[in-house]
Amino acid sequence: RSSTDPEPPSYGTPITLKVHVIDAASHPADGLSIEADVSMDGTDRGAQHVTLRGVGNGNYRGVVDLEMAGSWDVDLTATKGGERGREKLSIEVGSPPSPSTDDDDTETCVRNPE
C-alpha cells in the first residue's frame, strides 16, 4: 500500500512517498532496504533515485521534488538478506494550488445563542 503527502501531490514542492510493506503472513515488514526510482512515464525526464527510510510498523518514507504535472512511475525495490522484491506504481502529480487573493472567501458565520 502506498500514498503521498500531500495528497494529491503537486509539483514544485516536496512530496513524501509513503509505503507500507507486509510479509507473506500479512505482518508489517521492518528491516528492509527500499529504493525508489521515480521518472515521468518511463523516460529520464526529472528522474530521481530515493532511498526510503523505515519508520516502524512496516512503514517507509522518502522525499522527492518533482518538476511538472503528469503521470510519474515509481519503481520500488525492497531488499532483505539477499531476497529482492519489486513493485511498480504510478502517481498523478498536479499543479500547485493557486493562492487566493479574494478575502470574501474567508467569511465566518456565528450563531448567537438565545
Buried (B, 14 or more C-beta within 10 A) or exposed (E): EBEBEEEEBBBEEEBBBBBEBEEEEEEEBBEBBBBBBBBBEEEEEBEBEBEBEBEEEBBBBBEBEBEEBBEBBBBBBBEBEEEEEEBEBEBEBEEEEEEEEEEEEEEEEEEEEE
